[in-house]
């Protein structure tokens, strides 16, 4: 996997795009609950695997497993591995099946306030490649046209893989049913994110809140094996913005009116400053502003992400002022997580985003502040399985959710009548 930077240009032609589109599909951020989805999940997680073993892993009958495997083979999502068949067995050879991942691709976009990541993911959930482009700041219509054009050009790199689905993870208030987004920080109101991408790329598109998407990544790709009824989980995110998501009964809770906000939670820090609210105190920009006031960093240190990396480098190099700033950020975050935990009392508690992962030395302070502030019994804080790549994992999960929920149906959708061929790459 590698990361490069793409130029951002406006699309070459104006396009009238409706607010909704038939290829916009609500995101599916949940554990599978159909027989086909359960069989596909078992093969993804355990393959190569025989049909009898799939039945044992899913509690489905062998007859049901055989029907679902046949459908997945016909759809092209599974392959039989005759070379791995059990030798010397009596009767029909037991041929294990594996996921046929090489021909396919899912495309994810994480549209951030400053930077957009375009992510290529295979059907096993592995990130193949990432490119980054500045998020345009010139209004919703030209910005979406530019991002859709960048995504379309990016797909020309993958001539040997067929794209199946597009997933978008973005801040603001997201209507998953229509793919329409209100994003005050970008100045977008009723922006038809899903419709623009569906029209330009000719593929099914799902749009989700970025923190919901990250919680979905932990649920579907994080390596743990929760069950649909085993637990509730709270996911807390911090970087340039702050946010949270709840997983209830194996499903990311996504209110129709959009996610709640923790930006205004009351906090206090003389060192970091801010307005007494969480986001204005612990965001990247807030920490960098404090670093400049203390003359740890100079003005004009470039992009916020690079400047934060520089601040971390100073702390590791022995600058006590830099270390104190990052430790203070960790303290404030730990107390905020404690407040949320005490209100919601989830069974599982996960933190992610560079506010937690960029300076892992600060996790001990997060935990100390959390323990000191919480009034409930002790609870372990788990750091995201995706480290500093959590935004990309979230976007990839939105693009894969529809496939994981209904594998055969998703393959039919991806070949819809309005699908377009990707054009030849231009210079």
One Martini backbone bead per residue (centre of mass of N, CA, C, O) as a GRO file, in nm:
protein
  427
    1UNK     BB    1   0.098   0.034   0.020
    2UNK     BB    2   0.022   0.375  -0.087
    3UNK     BB    3   0.088   0.736  -0.076
    4UNK     BB    4  -0.064   1.002  -0.253
    5UNK     BB    5  -0.107   1.293  -0.465
    6UNK     BB    6  -0.384   1.459  -0.590
    7UNK     BB    7  -0.522   1.655  -0.800
    8UNK     BB    8  -0.761   1.925  -0.806
    9UNK     BB    9  -1.043   1.923  -1.031
   10UNK     BB   10  -1.272   2.018  -1.229
   11UNK     BB   11  -1.508   1.925  -1.403
   12UNK     BB   12  -1.566   1.952  -1.755
   13UNK     BB   13  -1.881   1.941  -1.671
   14UNK     BB   14  -2.192   2.013  -1.626
   15UNK     BB   15  -2.423   1.869  -1.375
   16UNK     BB   16  -2.737   1.740  -1.329
   17UNK     BB   17  -2.832   1.653  -0.997
   18UNK     BB   18  -3.007   1.481  -0.801
   19UNK     BB   19  -3.079   1.441  -0.467
   20UNK     BB   20  -3.149   1.160  -0.573
   21UNK     BB   21  -3.076   0.796  -0.619
   22UNK     BB   22  -3.107   0.463  -0.715
   23UNK     BB   23  -2.785   0.402  -0.619
   24UNK     BB   24  -2.861   0.478  -0.335
   25UNK     BB   25  -2.747   0.319  -0.029
   26UNK     BB   26  -2.779   0.230   0.265
   27UNK     BB   27  -2.591   0.171   0.514
   28UNK     BB   28  -2.409  -0.136   0.638
   29UNK     BB   29  -2.352  -0.144   0.999
   30UNK     BB   30  -2.339  -0.485   1.043
   31UNK     BB   31  -2.411  -0.781   1.128
   32UNK     BB   32  -2.491  -1.062   0.992
   33UNK     BB   33  -2.851  -1.205   0.919
   34UNK     BB   34  -2.794  -1.396   0.684
   35UNK     BB   35  -2.704  -1.677   0.531
   36UNK     BB   36  -2.517  -1.560   0.311
   37UNK     BB   37  -2.356  -1.372   0.500
   38UNK     BB   38  -2.256  -1.592   0.698
   39UNK     BB   39  -2.099  -1.757   0.491
   40UNK     BB   40  -1.911  -1.535   0.388
   41UNK     BB   41  -1.786  -1.472   0.666
   42UNK     BB   42  -1.663  -1.752   0.719
   43UNK     BB   43  -1.473  -1.748   0.474
   44UNK     BB   44  -1.321  -1.488   0.538
   45UNK     BB   45  -1.223  -1.589   0.835
   46UNK     BB   46  -1.146  -1.926   0.754
   47UNK     BB   47  -1.019  -1.956   0.497
   48UNK     BB   48  -1.006  -2.244   0.405
   49UNK     BB   49  -1.339  -2.410   0.379
   50UNK     BB   50  -1.567  -2.630   0.461
   51UNK     BB   51  -1.897  -2.688   0.470
   52UNK     BB   52  -1.909  -2.822   0.750
   53UNK     BB   53  -1.758  -2.588   0.893
   54UNK     BB   54  -1.962  -2.370   0.828
   55UNK     BB   55  -2.195  -2.496   0.983
   56UNK     BB   56  -2.051  -2.480   1.259
   57UNK     BB   57  -1.997  -2.158   1.254
   58UNK     BB   58  -2.329  -2.085   1.189
   59UNK     BB   59  -2.569  -2.300   1.251
   60UNK     BB   60  -2.616  -2.431   0.986
   61UNK     BB   61  -2.714  -2.622   0.755
   62UNK     BB   62  -2.579  -2.803   0.506
   63UNK     BB   63  -2.794  -2.736   0.295
   64UNK     BB   64  -2.778  -2.431   0.324
   65UNK     BB   65  -2.479  -2.402   0.265
   66UNK     BB   66  -2.485  -2.522  -0.019
   67UNK     BB   67  -2.669  -2.307  -0.143
   68UNK     BB   68  -2.490  -2.058  -0.076
   69UNK     BB   69  -2.232  -2.150  -0.213
   70UNK     BB   70  -2.348  -2.174  -0.496
   71UNK     BB   71  -2.428  -1.874  -0.522
   72UNK     BB   72  -2.135  -1.760  -0.472
   73UNK     BB   73  -2.004  -1.902  -0.707
   74UNK     BB   74  -2.185  -1.781  -0.930
   75UNK     BB   75  -2.107  -1.476  -0.847
   76UNK     BB   76  -1.773  -1.496  -0.788
   77UNK     BB   77  -1.687  -1.497  -0.462
   78UNK     BB   78  -1.612  -1.798  -0.497
   79UNK     BB   79  -1.379  -2.078  -0.453
   80UNK     BB   80  -1.263  -2.379  -0.544
   81UNK     BB   81  -1.020  -2.615  -0.383
   82UNK     BB   82  -0.908  -2.898  -0.515
   83UNK     BB   83  -0.607  -2.897  -0.398
   84UNK     BB   84  -0.750  -2.915  -0.085
   85UNK     BB   85  -0.858  -3.182  -0.087
   86UNK     BB   86  -0.937  -3.463   0.071
   87UNK     BB   87  -0.752  -3.736   0.093
   88UNK     BB   88  -0.909  -4.057   0.103
   89UNK     BB   89  -1.198  -4.004   0.089
   90UNK     BB   90  -1.520  -4.090   0.118
   91UNK     BB   91  -1.652  -4.005  -0.160
   92UNK     BB   92  -1.698  -3.691  -0.202
   93UNK     BB   93  -1.500  -3.446  -0.231
   94UNK     BB   94  -1.370  -3.197  -0.007
   95UNK     BB   95  -1.404  -2.870  -0.108
   96UNK     BB   96  -1.275  -2.596  -0.047
   97UNK     BB   97  -1.331  -2.250   0.024
   98UNK     BB   98  -1.283  -1.921  -0.119
   99UNK     BB   99  -1.212  -1.604  -0.172
  100UNK     BB  100  -1.259  -1.401  -0.469
  101UNK     BB  101  -1.057  -1.117  -0.461
  102UNK     BB  102  -0.897  -1.026  -0.728
  103UNK     BB  103  -1.140  -0.902  -0.926
  104UNK     BB  104  -1.199  -0.689  -0.687
  105UNK     BB  105  -1.353  -0.365  -0.577
  106UNK     BB  106  -1.350  -0.109  -0.330
  107UNK     BB  107  -1.466   0.230  -0.277
  108UNK     BB  108  -1.327   0.492  -0.074
  109UNK     BB  109  -1.436   0.797   0.109
  110UNK     BB  110  -1.268   1.046   0.303
  111UNK     BB  111  -1.425   1.346   0.403
  112UNK     BB  112  -1.256   1.606   0.509
  113UNK     BB  113  -1.190   1.926   0.603
  114UNK     BB  114  -0.895   1.903   0.440
  115UNK     BB  115  -0.894   1.583   0.364
  116UNK     BB  116  -0.899   1.335   0.104
  117UNK     BB  117  -0.960   0.986   0.092
  118UNK     BB  118  -0.870   0.727  -0.138
  119UNK     BB  119  -0.993   0.386  -0.133
  120UNK     BB  120  -0.864   0.059  -0.175
  121UNK     BB  121  -1.060  -0.248  -0.149
  122UNK     BB  122  -1.104  -0.555  -0.070
  123UNK     BB  123  -1.331  -0.818   0.013
  124UNK     BB  124  -1.152  -0.863   0.290
  125UNK     BB  125  -1.065  -0.556   0.392
  126UNK     BB  126  -0.810  -0.469   0.235
  127UNK     BB  127  -0.577  -0.237   0.189
  128UNK     BB  128  -0.426  -0.137  -0.121
  129UNK     BB  129  -0.487   0.187  -0.140
  130UNK     BB  130  -0.384   0.544  -0.120
  131UNK     BB  131  -0.520   0.869  -0.166
  132UNK     BB  132  -0.460   1.228  -0.166
  133UNK     BB  133  -0.679   1.520  -0.131
  134UNK     BB  134  -0.790   1.814  -0.125
  135UNK     BB  135  -1.052   1.966   0.010
  136UNK     BB  136  -1.265   2.150  -0.129
  137UNK     BB  137  -1.343   2.526  -0.083
  138UNK     BB  138  -1.594   2.588  -0.332
  139UNK     BB  139  -1.829   2.428  -0.272
  140UNK     BB  140  -2.031   2.166  -0.327
  141UNK     BB  141  -2.053   2.130  -0.634
  142UNK     BB  142  -1.748   2.158  -0.719
  143UNK     BB  143  -1.637   1.960  -0.510
  144UNK     BB  144  -1.791   1.704  -0.603
  145UNK     BB  145  -1.691   1.707  -0.893
  146UNK     BB  146  -1.392   1.676  -0.820
  147UNK     BB  147  -1.408   1.413  -0.652
  148UNK     BB  148  -1.542   1.239  -0.870
  149UNK     BB  149  -1.314   1.273  -1.074
  150UNK     BB  150  -1.090   1.151  -0.900
  151UNK     BB  151  -1.226   0.873  -0.865
  152UNK     BB  152  -1.244   0.803  -1.166
  153UNK     BB  153  -0.941   0.817  -1.225
  154UNK     BB  154  -0.853   0.608  -1.016
  155UNK     BB  155  -0.994   0.355  -1.151
  156UNK     BB  156  -0.786   0.337  -1.395
  157UNK     BB  157  -0.570   0.166  -1.220
  158UNK     BB  158  -0.798  -0.091  -1.220
  159UNK     BB  159  -0.817  -0.299  -1.478
  160UNK     BB  160  -0.824  -0.594  -1.306
  161UNK     BB  161  -1.069  -0.456  -1.150
  162UNK     BB  162  -1.395  -0.462  -1.020
  163UNK     BB  163  -1.614  -0.240  -0.927
  164UNK     BB  164  -1.886  -0.247  -0.672
  165UNK     BB  165  -1.843   0.001  -0.461
  166UNK     BB  166  -1.936   0.301  -0.273
  167UNK     BB  167  -1.783   0.477   0.004
  168UNK     BB  168  -1.883   0.731   0.249
  169UNK     BB  169  -1.701   0.939   0.478
  170UNK     BB  170  -1.858   1.195   0.689
  171UNK     BB  171  -1.935   1.471   0.818
  172UNK     BB  172  -2.201   1.563   0.979
  173UNK     BB  173  -2.520   1.538   0.836
  174UNK     BB  174  -2.660   1.216   0.753
  175UNK     BB  175  -2.850   1.076   0.484
  176UNK     BB  176  -2.854   0.748   0.408
  177UNK     BB  177  -3.097   0.722   0.203
  178UNK     BB  178  -2.978   0.978   0.004
  179UNK     BB  179  -2.682   1.114   0.052
  180UNK     BB  180  -2.729   1.365   0.229
  181UNK     BB  181  -2.541   1.669   0.329
  182UNK     BB  182  -2.455   1.844   0.630
  183UNK     BB  183  -2.161   2.077   0.636
  184UNK     BB  184  -2.054   2.342   0.802
  185UNK     BB  185  -1.739   2.343   0.762
  186UNK     BB  186  -1.786   2.332   0.434
  187UNK     BB  187  -2.071   2.470   0.350
  188UNK     BB  188  -2.289   2.238   0.342
  189UNK     BB  189  -2.622   2.210   0.187
  190UNK     BB  190  -2.779   1.958   0.070
  191UNK     BB  191  -2.565   1.751  -0.032
  192UNK     BB  192  -2.540   1.519  -0.315
  193UNK     BB  193  -2.322   1.289  -0.270
  194UNK     BB  194  -2.440   1.021  -0.376
  195UNK     BB  195  -2.548   1.118  -0.655
  196UNK     BB  196  -2.286   1.217  -0.782
  197UNK     BB  197  -2.130   0.947  -0.766
  198UNK     BB  198  -2.337   0.767  -0.909
  199UNK     BB  199  -2.339   0.926  -1.178
  200UNK     BB  200  -2.026   0.916  -1.237
  201UNK     BB  201  -1.970   0.586  -1.167
  202UNK     BB  202  -2.207   0.367  -1.182
  203UNK     BB  203  -2.258   0.300  -0.866
  204UNK     BB  204  -2.298   0.203  -0.573
  205UNK     BB  205  -2.394   0.419  -0.288
  206UNK     BB  206  -2.260   0.502   0.038
  207UNK     BB  207  -2.349   0.707   0.330
  208UNK     BB  208  -2.157   0.814   0.623
  209UNK     BB  209  -2.067   0.872   0.915
  210UNK     BB  210  -1.745   0.873   1.018
  211UNK     BB  211  -1.785   0.745   1.302
  212UNK     BB  212  -1.966   0.515   1.217
  213UNK     BB  213  -1.757   0.391   1.024
  214UNK     BB  214  -1.543   0.326   1.243
  215UNK     BB  215  -1.724   0.144   1.411
  216UNK     BB  216  -1.772  -0.055   1.175
  217UNK     BB  217  -1.479  -0.147   1.148
  218UNK     BB  218  -1.460  -0.279   1.426
  219UNK     BB  219  -1.696  -0.479   1.379
  220UNK     BB  220  -1.601  -0.609   1.082
  221UNK     BB  221  -1.247  -0.563   1.093
  222UNK     BB  222  -1.108  -0.580   1.399
  223UNK     BB  223  -1.092  -0.913   1.485
  224UNK     BB  224  -1.333  -0.946   1.635
  225UNK     BB  225  -1.618  -1.168   1.772
  226UNK     BB  226  -1.900  -1.061   1.776
  227UNK     BB  227  -2.233  -1.058   1.867
  228UNK     BB  228  -2.553  -0.941   1.829
  229UNK     BB  229  -2.601  -0.987   2.174
  230UNK     BB  230  -2.335  -0.923   2.357
  231UNK     BB  231  -2.308  -0.594   2.301
  232UNK     BB  232  -2.194  -0.278   2.381
  233UNK     BB  233  -2.054   0.014   2.203
  234UNK     BB  234  -1.803   0.269   2.240
  235UNK     BB  235  -1.706   0.536   2.017
  236UNK     BB  236  -1.414   0.750   2.025
  237UNK     BB  237  -1.327   1.062   1.863
  238UNK     BB  238  -1.000   1.225   1.768
  239UNK     BB  239  -0.895   1.538   1.609
  240UNK     BB  240  -1.030   1.791   1.451
  241UNK     BB  241  -1.255   1.627   1.563
  242UNK     BB  242  -1.542   1.514   1.747
  243UNK     BB  243  -1.680   1.183   1.843
  244UNK     BB  244  -1.956   0.938   1.833
  245UNK     BB  245  -2.047   0.583   1.879
  246UNK     BB  246  -2.300   0.323   1.863
  247UNK     BB  247  -2.325  -0.023   1.955
  248UNK     BB  248  -2.624  -0.225   1.898
  249UNK     BB  249  -2.670  -0.543   1.842
  250UNK     BB  250  -2.456  -0.534   1.589
  251UNK     BB  251  -2.523  -0.211   1.547
  252UNK     BB  252  -2.505   0.090   1.420
  253UNK     BB  253  -2.619   0.381   1.556
  254UNK     BB  254  -2.846   0.568   1.326
  255UNK     BB  255  -2.997   0.838   1.328
  256UNK     BB  256  -3.211   1.007   1.123
  257UNK     BB  257  -3.097   1.302   1.233
  258UNK     BB  258  -2.829   1.213   1.322
  259UNK     BB  259  -2.567   1.266   1.497
  260UNK     BB  260  -2.437   1.338   1.769
  261UNK     BB  261  -2.270   1.564   2.004
  262UNK     BB  262  -1.935   1.649   2.178
  263UNK     BB  263  -1.815   1.936   2.131
  264UNK     BB  264  -1.968   2.079   2.402
  265UNK     BB  265  -1.823   1.963   2.618
  266UNK     BB  266  -1.714   2.022   2.930
  267UNK     BB  267  -1.397   2.188   2.979
  268UNK     BB  268  -1.052   2.220   3.123
  269UNK     BB  269  -0.763   2.435   3.003
  270UNK     BB  270  -0.498   2.640   3.038
  271UNK     BB  271  -0.291   2.532   2.830
  272UNK     BB  272  -0.493   2.505   2.572
  273UNK     BB  273  -0.761   2.640   2.619
  274UNK     BB  274  -1.025   2.765   2.479
  275UNK     BB  275  -1.399   2.755   2.541
  276UNK     BB  276  -1.475   2.495   2.731
  277UNK     BB  277  -1.468   2.290   2.492
  278UNK     BB  278  -1.371   2.008   2.351
  279UNK     BB  279  -1.295   2.073   2.052
  280UNK     BB  280  -1.148   2.358   2.117
  281UNK     BB  281  -0.921   2.195   2.294
  282UNK     BB  282  -0.832   1.903   2.119
  283UNK     BB  283  -0.772   1.986   1.859
  284UNK     BB  284  -0.531   2.029   1.642
  285UNK     BB  285  -0.552   2.340   1.631
  286UNK     BB  286  -0.543   2.387   1.937
  287UNK     BB  287  -0.266   2.258   1.989
  288UNK     BB  288  -0.108   2.436   1.787
  289UNK     BB  289  -0.177   2.708   1.909
  290UNK     BB  290  -0.032   2.646   2.178
  291UNK     BB  291   0.249   2.591   2.051
  292UNK     BB  292   0.281   2.884   1.941
  293UNK     BB  293   0.255   3.040   2.206
  294UNK     BB  294   0.516   2.865   2.321
  295UNK     BB  295   0.729   2.833   2.078
  296UNK     BB  296   0.752   2.539   1.953
  297UNK     BB  297   0.612   2.663   1.707
  298UNK     BB  298   0.573   2.800   1.407
  299UNK     BB  299   0.445   2.972   1.185
  300UNK     BB  300   0.371   2.798   0.906
  301UNK     BB  301   0.389   2.452   0.927
  302UNK     BB  302   0.155   2.373   0.764
  303UNK     BB  303  -0.005   2.116   0.791
  304UNK     BB  304  -0.155   1.986   1.059
  305UNK     BB  305  -0.044   1.697   1.046
  306UNK     BB  306   0.255   1.784   1.024
  307UNK     BB  307   0.262   1.956   1.283
  308UNK     BB  308   0.193   1.732   1.481
  309UNK     BB  309   0.435   1.559   1.412
  310UNK     BB  310   0.636   1.773   1.509
  311UNK     BB  311   0.541   1.779   1.804
  312UNK     BB  312   0.602   1.484   1.864
  313UNK     BB  313   0.903   1.504   1.802
  314UNK     BB  314   0.966   1.704   2.028
  315UNK     BB  315   0.876   1.525   2.264
  316UNK     BB  316   1.076   1.286   2.196
  317UNK     BB  317   1.332   1.495   2.211
  318UNK     BB  318   1.265   1.656   2.512
  319UNK     BB  319   1.025   1.852   2.509
  320UNK     BB  320   0.838   1.949   2.775
  321UNK     BB  321   0.618   2.125   2.644
  322UNK     BB  322   0.518   1.920   2.437
  323UNK     BB  323   0.453   1.699   2.639
  324UNK     BB  324   0.246   1.860   2.804
  325UNK     BB  325   0.039   1.906   2.581
  326UNK     BB  326  -0.018   1.603   2.511
  327UNK     BB  327  -0.096   1.525   2.800
  328UNK     BB  328  -0.333   1.722   2.828
  329UNK     BB  329  -0.501   1.609   2.604
  330UNK     BB  330  -0.528   1.329   2.731
  331UNK     BB  331  -0.674   1.419   2.985
  332UNK     BB  332  -0.925   1.544   2.857
  333UNK     BB  333  -1.011   1.290   2.706
  334UNK     BB  334  -1.040   1.100   2.948
  335UNK     BB  335  -1.268   1.264   3.087
  336UNK     BB  336  -1.470   1.252   2.852
  337UNK     BB  337  -1.493   0.944   2.839
  338UNK     BB  338  -1.599   0.913   3.127
  339UNK     BB  339  -1.862   1.067   3.089
  340UNK     BB  340  -1.978   0.886   2.866
  341UNK     BB  341  -1.963   0.620   3.018
  342UNK     BB  342  -2.149   0.701   3.259
  343UNK     BB  343  -2.402   0.746   3.078
  344UNK     BB  344  -2.389   0.464   2.891
  345UNK     BB  345  -2.249   0.200   2.980
  346UNK     BB  346  -2.069   0.011   2.820
  347UNK     BB  347  -1.909  -0.294   2.743
  348UNK     BB  348  -1.745  -0.126   2.525
  349UNK     BB  349  -1.424   0.060   2.472
  350UNK     BB  350  -1.337   0.293   2.210
  351UNK     BB  351  -1.049   0.449   2.059
  352UNK     BB  352  -0.991   0.714   1.807
  353UNK     BB  353  -0.766   0.875   1.643
  354UNK     BB  354  -0.498   1.095   1.651
  355UNK     BB  355  -0.557   1.199   1.941
  356UNK     BB  356  -0.463   0.898   2.036
  357UNK     BB  357  -0.236   0.768   1.813
  358UNK     BB  358   0.001   0.974   1.759
  359UNK     BB  359   0.046   0.956   2.096
  360UNK     BB  360   0.082   0.672   2.273
  361UNK     BB  361   0.208   0.787   2.539
  362UNK     BB  362  -0.088   0.911   2.627
  363UNK     BB  363  -0.268   0.667   2.719
  364UNK     BB  364  -0.200   0.658   3.018
  365UNK     BB  365  -0.345   0.934   3.072
  366UNK     BB  366  -0.619   0.857   2.978
  367UNK     BB  367  -0.658   0.629   3.187
  368UNK     BB  368  -0.613   0.793   3.443
  369UNK     BB  369  -0.838   1.005   3.397
  370UNK     BB  370  -1.067   0.806   3.368
  371UNK     BB  371  -1.045   0.667   3.647
  372UNK     BB  372  -1.070   0.931   3.818
  373UNK     BB  373  -1.355   1.032   3.693
  374UNK     BB  374  -1.500   0.784   3.718
  375UNK     BB  375  -1.786   0.629   3.905
  376UNK     BB  376  -1.738   0.358   3.799
  377UNK     BB  377  -1.637   0.079   3.726
  378UNK     BB  378  -1.397  -0.064   3.584
  379UNK     BB  379  -1.256   0.002   3.247
  380UNK     BB  380  -1.146  -0.084   2.944
  381UNK     BB  381  -0.940   0.066   2.704
  382UNK     BB  382  -0.966   0.054   2.352
  383UNK     BB  383  -0.768   0.064   2.082
  384UNK     BB  384  -0.767   0.085   1.776
  385UNK     BB  385  -0.682  -0.143   1.515
  386UNK     BB  386  -0.594   0.110   1.291
  387UNK     BB  387  -0.486   0.355   1.395
  388UNK     BB  388  -0.398   0.602   1.155
  389UNK     BB  389  -0.620   0.432   0.950
  390UNK     BB  390  -0.927   0.476   1.032
  391UNK     BB  391  -1.051   0.641   0.799
  392UNK     BB  392  -1.003   0.427   0.579
  393UNK     BB  393  -1.156   0.195   0.716
  394UNK     BB  394  -1.430   0.335   0.717
  395UNK     BB  395  -1.466   0.373   0.412
  396UNK     BB  396  -1.432   0.072   0.341
  397UNK     BB  397  -1.679  -0.028   0.507
  398UNK     BB  398  -1.900   0.122   0.350
  399UNK     BB  399  -1.825  -0.028   0.076
  400UNK     BB  400  -1.879  -0.333   0.218
  401UNK     BB  401  -2.154  -0.359   0.366
  402UNK     BB  402  -2.342  -0.452   0.132
  403UNK     BB  403  -2.186  -0.712   0.070
  404UNK     BB  404  -2.202  -0.844   0.356
  405UNK     BB  405  -2.522  -0.843   0.380
  406UNK     BB  406  -2.554  -0.903   0.035
  407UNK     BB  407  -2.372  -1.056  -0.183
  408UNK     BB  408  -2.552  -1.126  -0.430
  409UNK     BB  409  -2.706  -0.857  -0.447
  410UNK     BB  410  -2.452  -0.678  -0.485
  411UNK     BB  411  -2.368  -0.796  -0.758
  412UNK     BB  412  -2.620  -0.701  -0.905
  413UNK     BB  413  -2.596  -0.398  -0.847
  414UNK     BB  414  -2.310  -0.358  -0.985
  415UNK     BB  415  -2.477  -0.441  -1.272
  416UNK     BB  416  -2.637  -0.219  -1.344
  417UNK     BB  417  -2.789  -0.044  -1.608
  418UNK     BB  418  -2.609   0.236  -1.527
  419UNK     BB  419  -2.348   0.129  -1.572
  420UNK     BB  420  -2.011   0.221  -1.625
  421UNK     BB  421  -1.739   0.267  -1.796
  422UNK     BB  422  -1.419   0.313  -1.754
  423UNK     BB  423  -1.206   0.528  -1.857
  424UNK     BB  424  -0.946   0.624  -1.999
  425UNK     BB  425  -0.657   0.736  -1.922
  426UNK     BB  426  -0.531   1.053  -1.868
  427UNK     BB  427  -0.283   1.299  -1.872
   0.00000   0.00000   0.00000
